[in-house]
């Protein structure tokens, strides 16, 4: 309806041409970053702090000094153009600078880059609202979020607006922010801050902007690429989505990209919305060019992220300031705690989807630390592992980069049924690369990610002596995790409500990791099959039970998401006898397509094999599939 109004205005404008009016297309250049995560120093290919030797070999990326130069150069190229510089959140957490200065260093360097607006990320609440206030006091640019709702007792009252309007080249540009709906689960905003539903609060903010006469609106979000595609880009009158949270690299040239830059999404209003994101850790600067017609409708969008590599010489003044701020932490940072015989993979792509080397290492270290207390199982969240470690000497600085959150060892007792429920929660967001994916020690489990969330867990075994035996749903086990998870973080509410004799105040995880590497020096990275992904041998209606003897009910429910109504799929009679094409829409899965085309969902692999074996439930919206004849 709203876009129909725009169409009407367009018609009126056309008629006005006869009286001397003329269309004036408007071009907007949007530079953007997301998920900076305190990467004030440059990073290497493992996303850890780059060494002087690597810098000398031109093997470093990003960092505040290099990113500032890239931004300045791009702004210089765009002199006399309409330019915005946007930040999609998660500037906190990830290096010793945040551990030491609690956001003050990040604020200082972001100010130098002169952002036009920033939205709140979930990690901005890692130190509670008290930890965010000093950052807000220091930054010289507006920080917005429509769904951060401060209660009357909160110190954030009137500090974070839902949106803002900027005059860019004589045109009003509306920007509305939002943070992921599960921020209360994955961070610590506190009791005085509520997180509203992103769709509702963005919709309200957009309506308010429309009343102010704004017809060009950007959603600056920290909710993740999948949700931006499925929901945010379909909110009426949202014209552009600049996102973060999922660390998604969108590109037209990089084969590892999650999607094209921009990804164009059909809005129900009858127009296309460009969605962009630019990786993470200051390694890329997003560079989007959007053309609007005279009525604020996007006519075209193009661009690609800029790799911030050695072609950008770091700003010497900023380097000197970084060195000055780094003096108090240099001794700690350079202390060698051990050696690894090979790189230790701690990438989010691995640790949020499967057993990973860093997950095994950290879980083993946690279990080793408390084995004298009778603890036999360790569970930690893959999202808590923030970097890989390269081969050779390992410094304390690298250990803290891997585990930057200052989480502590937490021990407790809990029933086997509740452990199974916890694992189901950990497996519930694999498609979104959710940080809750469980890395474990002292146990084994298998899962089938093609099944619906809540019924993915298969066989679960725990170690008793040197053997593995089935998890006993009725038995009480001694478990070690981290204090964040034990208190319900990342959806592990079962640990908060069902744990007994909990103690959340053990040593810091980074210290536990450092001590373990020292005791096992040199360390040889490994995975040993403790987590196994299986394919459903006989795809069937989802079960609500695990393979343990007792049915398991989980307290942890995956976050609800809205999806658009899929287009009608072809009937079996129409296409089963001839090859055809199908354009993927939101809600499509290979199982559903096979059932519609062949009358049998179990033939989904036929479609998969004809299209390069894409993830059966994580299909790229807008991509065309070949549907073979039956």
C-alpha positions in Angstrom: 0.0 0.0 0.0 2.8 2.4 0.9 4.7 1.7 -2.2 1.5 2.2 -4.2 1.5 5.6 -2.7 5.0 6.1 -4.0 3.9 5.0 -7.4 1.1 7.5 -7.3 3.6 10.2 -6.4 5.7 9.1 -9.3 2.8 9.4 -11.7 2.1 12.9 -10.3 5.7 13.8 -10.9 5.6 12.6 -14.5 2.6 14.8 -15.2 4.4 17.7 -13.6 7.1 17.5 -16.3 4.8 19.4 -18.6 4.9 22.4 -16.3 8.7 22.4 -16.0 9.5 19.9 -13.3 12.2 17.3 -13.9 13.4 14.0 -12.3 16.6 14.1 -10.4 18.0 10.7 -9.6 20.0 10.7 -6.3 23.2 8.6 -5.8 24.2 7.6 -2.3 27.6 6.0 -1.5 27.5 3.9 1.7 30.8 2.9 3.3 30.4 0.5 6.2 31.9 -2.0 8.6 30.5 -4.5 11.1 31.8 -6.7 13.9 35.1 -4.7 14.5 35.6 -6.7 17.7 38.4 -4.5 19.1 40.8 -5.4 16.3 42.7 -2.2 16.9 45.9 -3.8 15.8 46.2 -5.5 12.4 45.3 -9.1 12.1 46.8 -12.1 10.3 45.1 -14.8 8.3 44.0 -16.5 11.6 42.2 -13.3 12.7 44.8 -13.0 15.6 47.1 -10.0 16.2 49.6 -9.7 13.3 53.3 -10.0 14.2 56.0 -7.6 13.1 57.4 -10.4 11.0 54.1 -10.9 9.2 53.7 -7.2 8.8 57.1 -7.1 7.1 55.9 -9.8 4.7 52.8 -7.8 3.9 50.6 -10.6 5.4 48.5 -8.4 7.6 44.9 -7.0 7.3 42.8 -4.3 8.9 43.5 -2.7 12.2 42.5 0.9 13.1 45.5 2.5 11.5 45.0 0.8 8.1 41.2 1.0 8.2 41.4 4.8 8.8 43.6 5.2 5.8 41.2 3.2 3.6 38.2 5.2 4.7 40.1 8.5 4.1 41.2 7.4 0.7 37.7 6.4 -0.3 36.2 9.6 1.0 38.8 11.5 -1.1 37.7 9.5 -4.2 34.1 10.5 -3.5 34.7 14.2 -3.0 31.5 16.1 -4.0 29.5 12.8 -3.8 26.9 11.9 -1.2 28.6 9.7 1.3 27.7 7.9 4.6 30.0 5.9 6.8 28.0 3.4 8.9 28.9 0.9 11.7 26.7 -2.1 12.2 27.8 -2.9 15.8 30.0 -5.3 17.9 33.0 -3.0 18.4 33.6 -4.4 21.9 35.4 -7.6 22.8 38.1 -9.5 21.0 41.5 -8.1 22.0 43.6 -7.1 25.0 42.7 -3.4 24.3 39.1 -4.1 25.2 40.2 -6.2 28.2 42.3 -3.3 29.4 40.4 -0.2 28.4 36.8 -1.5 28.4 35.7 0.4 25.2 37.6 3.6 25.6 40.2 2.7 23.1 37.6 1.6 20.6 35.7 4.9 21.0 38.9 6.8 20.4 39.8 5.2 17.2 36.3 5.0 15.8 35.9 8.8 16.5 38.9 9.4 14.2 37.2 7.6 11.4 34.2 9.9 11.7 31.2 7.5 11.5 27.9 9.0 10.7 26.0 6.4 12.7 26.4 3.2 14.6 23.9 0.6 15.8 24.3 -1.3 19.0 25.7 -4.9 18.8 25.0 -7.6 21.4 28.7 -7.5 22.6 28.3 -3.8 23.5 26.4 -5.2 26.5 29.0 -7.7 27.6 29.9 -5.5 30.5 26.3 -4.6 31.2 24.8 -1.2 30.7 27.3 0.2 33.1 30.0 -0.8 30.6 28.3 0.8 27.7 27.8 4.2 29.3 31.5 5.3 29.2 31.6 4.4 25.5 28.5 6.5 24.7 30.0 9.4 26.7 33.1 9.3 24.5 31.9 8.7 20.9 31.2 11.7 18.8 28.7 10.0 16.5 25.1 8.9 17.1 24.4 5.4 18.4 21.0 4.1 17.6 18.8 1.0 18.1 15.0 0.8 17.8 14.7 -2.3 20.0 17.0 -1.4 22.9 14.3 -0.4 25.3 15.7 1.2 28.5 13.5 1.0 31.6 13.0 4.0 33.9 15.7 2.7 36.2 18.2 2.3 33.4 21.1 4.8 32.8 20.5 4.4 29.1 17.2 6.3 29.1 17.3 8.8 26.2 20.9 7.7 25.3 20.0 5.4 22.4 17.5 6.7 19.9 15.6 4.3 17.6 16.5 6.2 14.5 17.9 9.5 13.1 17.6 11.6 10.0 20.7 12.9 8.2 20.8 15.6 5.5 23.1 14.2 2.8 23.5 16.3 -0.3 20.2 18.1 0.4 18.2 14.8 0.8 16.8 13.4 4.0 18.2 9.9 4.8 16.5 8.0 7.6 18.5 5.4 9.5 16.9 2.9 11.9 18.9 0.5 14.1 18.3 -2.9 15.7 20.2 -5.5 17.6 19.6 -9.3 17.6 16.5 -10.4 19.5 18.4 -12.9 21.6 20.8 -10.3 23.1 19.5 -11.0 26.6 20.6 -14.7 26.1 24.0 -14.1 24.5 25.1 -10.9 26.4 24.3 -9.1 29.6 22.1 -6.0 29.1 20.7 -6.4 32.6 17.3 -6.3 34.2 16.6 -2.6 33.3 17.0 -3.0 29.6 14.5 -4.9 27.4 15.2 -6.0 23.9 12.1 -5.6 21.7 11.2 -7.6 18.6 13.3 -6.2 15.8 10.5 -6.4 13.2 8.0 -4.5 15.4 10.4 -1.8 16.5 11.9 -1.2 13.1 8.4 -1.0 11.6 7.3 1.6 14.2 10.5 3.7 13.6 10.1 3.6 9.8 6.5 4.8 10.1 7.7 7.7 12.3 10.4 8.6 9.7 7.7 8.5 6.9 5.7 11.0 8.9 8.8 13.3 8.9 8.8 13.2 5.1 11.7 10.8 4.8 11.5 8.5 1.7 15.0 7.0 1.8 15.4 4.6 4.7 18.3 2.4 5.7 18.0 -0.4 8.3 21.3 -0.5 10.1 21.1 -3.9 11.8 23.0 -6.3 14.0 20.7 -9.3 13.5 22.6 -11.5 11.0 22.5 -12.0 7.2 19.9 -14.8 7.2 17.4 -12.7 9.2 18.1 -9.6 7.1 17.2 -11.5 4.0 14.1 -13.3 5.5 12.6 -10.5 7.5 14.2 -7.1 7.7 14.4 -6.4 4.0 10.7 -7.2 3.7 9.6 -4.5 6.2 7.5 -1.9 4.3 9.5 1.1 3.2 12.9 -0.2 4.2 15.0 0.7 1.2 18.5 -0.6 2.1 19.8 -3.0 4.8 23.3 -2.6 6.1 23.9 -5.5 8.5 26.2 -7.3 10.9 26.3 -10.0 13.6 26.8 -13.0 11.4 30.3 -11.9 10.2 29.1 -12.6 6.6 31.4 -11.7 3.8 29.2 -10.8 0.7 31.2 -10.4 -2.5 30.9 -10.8 -6.2 34.5 -12.0 -6.5 35.5 -14.0 -3.4 34.5 -17.7 -3.8 34.1 -18.0 0.0 31.4 -15.3 0.1 28.1 -16.2 1.6 26.2 -14.3 -1.1 26.4 -11.6 -3.7 27.2 -7.9 -2.8 24.6 -6.6 -2.6 22.0 -9.4 -2.2 18.8 -8.1 -3.7 15.6 -9.1 -1.9 12.0 -8.7 -3.1 10.0 -6.5 -0.7 6.2 -7.1 -0.7 5.8 -3.5 -1.7 7.0 -4.4 -5.2 10.6 -3.2 -5.2 14.0 -4.7 -4.5 16.1 -4.1 -1.3 19.9 -4.3 -1.4 21.3 -6.1 1.6 25.0 -5.8 2.5 27.5 -6.9 5.1 31.3 -6.8 5.1 32.9 -9.7 6.9 34.4 -8.8 10.3 37.5 -7.7 12.3 38.2 -4.6 10.1 39.4 -6.8 7.2 36.9 -5.3 4.8 35.3 -1.9 4.1 31.9 -2.2 2.5 31.4 0.0 -0.5 27.9 0.3 -1.8 26.5 2.7 -4.5 22.7 3.1 -4.6 20.7 5.1 -7.0 17.2 6.4 -6.0 14.6 7.8 -8.3 12.9 11.1 -7.4 10.4 9.3 -5.2 12.9 7.5 -3.0 12.7 4.1 -4.8 15.9 2.2 -5.3 16.6 2.0 -9.1 20.0 0.2 -8.9 22.6 -0.9 -6.4 26.2 -2.1 -6.9 29.5 -2.4 -5.2 31.9 -4.8 -3.5 33.8 -4.8 -0.2 37.3 -3.5 -0.2 40.0 -5.8 1.2 42.0 -3.8 3.7 45.4 -5.4 3.0 49.0 -4.2 2.6 48.1 -1.9 -0.2 46.9 0.5 2.5 49.9 1.8 4.5 48.9 2.3 8.1 48.6 5.8 9.5 51.8 6.5 11.5 50.1 8.7 14.1 47.6 6.1 14.9 50.3 3.4 15.1 52.1 5.5 17.6 49.0 5.9 19.7 48.3 2.2 19.5 51.8 1.5 20.7 51.4 4.0 23.6 48.1 2.4 24.7 49.7 -1.1 24.3 52.6 -0.4 26.8 50.7 -1.6 29.9 49.7 -4.9 28.3 52.8 -5.6 26.2 54.6 -7.7 28.8 51.5 -9.9 29.4 50.8 -10.1 25.7 54.3 -11.3 24.7 54.7 -13.9 27.4 55.2 -17.3 25.8 53.0 -20.0 27.4 53.7 -22.9 25.1 54.1 -24.1 21.6 51.8 -25.8 19.1 53.1 -28.2 16.4 50.5 -27.0 13.9 47.9 -24.2 13.5 44.9 -24.7 15.8 41.6 -24.0 14.0 39.3 -21.8 16.0 37.4 -20.3 13.1 33.7 -19.5 13.5 33.0 -21.5 10.4 34.3 -24.6 12.1 33.6 -24.1 15.8 29.9 -23.1 15.3 29.1 -26.0 13.1 31.2 -29.1 14.0 33.9 -30.4 16.2 36.9 -28.1 15.9 40.5 -28.2 17.1 40.1 -25.2 19.3 36.9 -26.6 20.8 38.6 -29.8 21.7 41.6 -28.0 23.2 39.5 -25.6 25.4 37.0 -28.3 26.5 39.9 -30.6 27.4 41.7 -27.8 29.3 38.5 -27.1 31.3 37.9 -30.7 32.1 41.5 -31.2 33.1 41.4 -28.2 35.4 38.5 -29.7 37.5 38.9 -33.4 37.1 40.1 -33.7 40.7 36.6 -32.5 41.7 34.9 -35.5 40.2 33.9 -33.6 37.1 33.6 -35.8 34.0 31.9 -33.7 31.3 32.8 -30.3 29.8 30.6 -28.3 27.5 31.5 -24.9 26.1 30.0 -22.7 23.4 31.7 -22.4 20.0 30.9 -18.7 19.9 33.1 -18.1 22.9 36.1 -19.1 20.7 37.1 -16.0 18.9 40.3 -16.8 16.9 42.7 -19.5 15.6 46.3 -19.9 16.7 49.1 -20.3 14.1 51.9 -22.9 14.5 54.9 -22.2 16.7 55.2 -20.3 20.0 51.9 -19.4 21.7 51.7 -16.2 23.6 49.4 -15.2 26.4 48.1 -12.5 24.1 46.9 -15.2 21.7 45.2 -17.1 24.5 43.3 -14.0 25.5 42.4 -13.3 21.8 40.9 -16.8 21.6 39.0 -16.3 24.9 38.5 -12.6 25.4 35.3 -12.5 27.4 36.8 -13.0 30.9 34.5 -15.9 31.5 35.2 -18.1 34.4 35.1 -21.9 35.0 31.7 -22.9 36.3 30.9 -26.4 37.8 27.6 -27.9 38.7 25.6 -31.1 38.8 22.8 -31.9 36.4 20.6 -34.8 35.1 21.5 -36.6 31.9 18.1 -35.6 30.4 19.0 -32.0 31.0 22.4 -32.4 29.4 20.6 -33.8 26.3 18.3 -30.8 26.3 21.3 -28.5 26.5 22.9 -30.2 23.5 19.7 -29.8 21.6 19.8 -26.1 22.3 23.4 -26.0 21.1 22.4 -27.6 17.8 19.4 -25.4 17.3 21.0 -22.5 15.3 23.5 -24.2 13.1 22.0 -22.6 10.0 22.6 -19.2 11.5 26.1 -20.1 12.7 24.8 -19.5 16.2 27.5 -19.3 18.9 25.7 -21.8 21.1 27.1 -24.8 19.2 28.5 -27.1 21.9 32.1 -28.1 22.0 32.6 -30.9 24.5 35.0 -33.2 26.4 34.4 -36.4 28.3 31.5 -37.2 26.0 30.5 -38.0 22.4 27.4 -37.2 20.4 26.1 -37.3 16.9 23.6 -35.1 15.2 21.6 -34.7 12.0 21.3 -31.0 11.1 18.8 -31.7 8.3 16.2 -32.4 11.0 14.2 -29.6 12.7 15.7 -27.8 15.6 14.9 -29.6 18.8 15.2 -33.0 17.3 18.7 -33.1 15.9 20.5 -35.0 18.6 21.2 -38.6 18.0 23.4 -40.9 20.1 25.0 -39.4 23.2 27.7 -41.2 25.2 29.7 -40.3 28.2 33.1 -41.4 29.2 33.4 -43.8 32.2 36.9 -44.8 32.8 38.4 -45.6 29.4 35.1 -46.6 27.8 32.1 -44.6 26.5 28.6 -45.6 27.7 25.1 -44.3 26.8 24.0 -41.1 28.6 21.7 -42.0 31.4 18.8 -39.6 31.4 18.1 -40.2 35.1 21.6 -40.0 36.3 23.2 -36.9 37.9 26.5 -35.9 36.2 29.2 -33.4 37.3 29.7 -30.9 34.5 32.1 -28.0 33.9 31.1 -25.1 31.6 31.6 -21.3 31.7 29.8 -18.9 33.9 28.1 -17.2 30.9 26.5 -20.5 29.8 25.8 -21.6 33.4 23.7 -18.5 33.9 21.6 -19.2 30.8 23.7 -17.5 28.2 23.4 -18.6 24.5 20.0 -20.2 25.3 21.3 -22.6 27.9 18.5 -21.8 30.3 18.5 -25.5 31.4 21.8 -24.9 33.1 20.4 -21.9 35.0 17.1 -23.6 36.1 18.2 -27.2 36.6 21.8 -27.1 37.8 22.5 -28.0 41.4 25.5 -27.1 43.6 26.7 -24.6 41.0 29.9 -22.7 41.5 30.5 -20.0 38.9 33.7 -18.4 40.2 36.5 -20.6 39.0 39.6 -19.3 37.2 39.4 -17.4 33.9 39.1 -19.5 30.8 42.1 -17.8 29.3 44.2 -18.8 32.3 43.0 -22.4 32.1 43.9 -22.5 28.4 47.4 -21.0 29.1 48.1 -23.4 31.9 47.0 -26.4 29.8 49.2 -25.4 26.9 52.1 -25.0 29.3 51.6 -28.4 30.8 51.2 -30.1 27.4 54.0 -28.4 25.6 54.4 -28.8 22.7 50.7 -29.2 21.9 49.5 -31.3 18.9 46.2 -30.0 17.6 43.6 -32.7 16.9 40.0 -33.7 16.5 39.0 -37.2 17.6 35.4 -37.8 16.5 33.7 -36.8 19.7 31.2 -34.8 17.6 29.8 -36.5 14.5 27.4 -35.2 11.9 25.2 -37.8 10.4 22.8 -37.8 7.4 19.3 -39.0 8.0 19.3 -42.6 6.8 15.6 -42.7 6.4 14.2 -39.1 6.3 10.9 -39.1 8.2 8.7 -36.9 10.2 10.8 -35.3 13.0 11.1 -37.1 16.3 10.8 -35.3 19.6 13.0 -37.8 21.4 16.7 -38.4 21.5 18.2 -41.9 21.2 18.6 -42.1 24.9 16.4 -44.5 26.8 14.3 -41.7 28.3 12.4 -39.1 26.3 14.0 -35.7 26.8 12.1 -32.4 27.2 14.2 -29.3 26.7 13.7 -26.0 28.4 15.7 -24.2 25.7 13.6 -23.2 22.7 15.2 -21.9 19.5 14.4 -18.3 18.8 11.3 -17.8 16.7 11.8 -16.2 13.3 9.4 -15.0 10.7 9.6 -16.1 7.1 7.9 -15.0 4.0 5.3 -17.3 2.5 7.1 -19.4 -0.1 5.9 -19.2 -3.7 3.8 -22.1 -4.8 5.9 -25.0 -5.8 5.4 -27.0 -9.0 3.2 -30.1 -8.8 4.7 -33.6 -9.3 2.5 -34.2 -12.4 3.7 -31.0 -14.0 7.5 -31.4 -13.7 8.4 -34.9 -12.7 8.9 -36.1 -16.3 11.1 -33.2 -17.5 13.9 -31.1 -16.3 12.8 -27.7 -15.1 14.1 -24.7 -13.1 13.1 -23.3 -9.7 14.1 -19.9 -8.1 14.6 -20.3 -4.4 12.4 -18.3 -2.1 12.3 -18.0 1.6 11.2 -21.2 3.3 12.4 -23.5 0.6 14.2 -26.8 1.5 15.4 -29.5 -0.7 13.1 -32.0 1.1 10.1 -29.8 0.4 11.0 -29.3 -3.3 11.6 -33.0 -3.8 8.2 -33.8 -2.2 6.5 -31.3 -4.4 8.3 -32.3 -7.6 8.6 -36.1 -7.2 6.0 -36.8 -4.6 8.8 -38.1 -2.3 10.9 -35.9 -0.1 13.5 -38.7 0.3 14.6 -37.9 -3.3 16.0 -34.5 -2.2 19.6 -35.7 -3.0 18.6 -35.9 -6.6 18.2 -32.1 -6.6 21.2 -31.6 -4.4 23.6 -33.5 -6.7 22.3 -31.6 -9.8 23.2 -28.3 -8.1 26.6 -28.9 -6.4 25.2 -30.3 -3.1 24.1 -27.0 -1.4 23.0 -27.2 2.3 19.5 -28.7 2.1 17.9 -26.3 4.5 20.1 -23.2 3.9 19.4 -22.4 0.3 20.5 -19.1 -1.2 17.4 -17.0 -1.8 17.1 -15.9 -5.4 19.3 -18.6 -6.8 18.0 -20.8 -9.6 18.0 -24.5 -9.1 18.0 -27.2 -11.8 15.2 -29.7 -11.0 16.1 -33.0 -12.8 13.5 -35.3 -14.3 12.5 -38.1 -12.0 
